[in-house]
Amino acid sequence: GWLPESRTHFGSGGEDALIYIWDTARCGMPMARGDEEGGPPEVIFRHAGHRGSVQDLQWNPKDPWCMASVSEDASWAQGGGTLQIWRPNDFVYRSDEECIKEVDKLQTDLRGATE
């Protein structure tokens, strides 16, 4: 489903027990060398926490980037499964500039704490 308040981000899950978060704004971007295994550039995150097919996923409308997903992964429990509530690290979806700025600030703070 589509991330509330975003026109370019959505999540998908399926029989392979994986959930992908996509950014359609990245469609057509060249794939970086070595990224072939991670999928196309529009896949910005892959959640591999489930053991069986993903049956449902929903974004939290009150907490951006927080998601709940359900899988059917316990055949011994006669159709039982798991519910996971999770969110990707914010470096996944923030701009490179924002991330670099935050890392620089953390480095400065760390240097100040050791002096």
JOVENQUI-V289745 format. One record per pair of residues at least 12 apart in sequence whose C-alpha atoms are under 8 Angstrom apart, sorted by the first residue. I is the first residue (numbers start at 1). GAP is how many residues later the second one is. If there is no record, write none. Layout:
{{I	GAP} {I	GAP}}
This chain:
{{1	56} {1	57} {1	58} {2	57} {3	56} {3	61} {3	62} {4	55} {4	57} {4	60} {8	14} {8	15} {8	16} {8	17} {9	12} {9	13} {9	14} {9	15} {10	12} {10	13} {11	46} {12	45} {13	40} {13	41} {13	42} {13	43} {13	44} {14	39} {14	40} {14	41} {15	37} {15	38} {15	39} {16	36} {16	37} {16	38} {17	31} {17	32} {17	33} {17	34} {17	35} {17	36} {17	37} {17	54} {18	28} {18	29} {18	30} {18	31} {18	32} {18	35} {18	36} {19	27} {19	28} {19	29} {19	35} {20	23} {20	24} {20	25} {20	26} {20	27} {21	22} {21	23} {21	24} {21	25} {22	20} {22	21} {22	22} {22	23} {23	19} {23	20} {23	21} {24	18} {25	17} {26	15} {26	16} {27	14} {27	15} {28	13} {29	12} {29	13} {44	48} {44	49} {45	43} {45	47} {50	21} {50	23} {50	32} {51	20} {51	22} {52	19} {52	20} {52	21} {52	22} {52	29} {53	18} {53	19} {53	20} {54	15} {54	16} {54	17} {54	18} {55	14} {55	15} {55	16} {55	17} {56	13} {56	14} {56	15} {57	12} {57	13} {65	22} {65	23} {66	19} {66	20} {66	21} {66	22} {67	18} {67	19} {67	20} {68	15} {68	16} {68	17} {68	18} {69	14} {69	15} {69	16} {70	12} {70	13} {70	14} {71	12}}
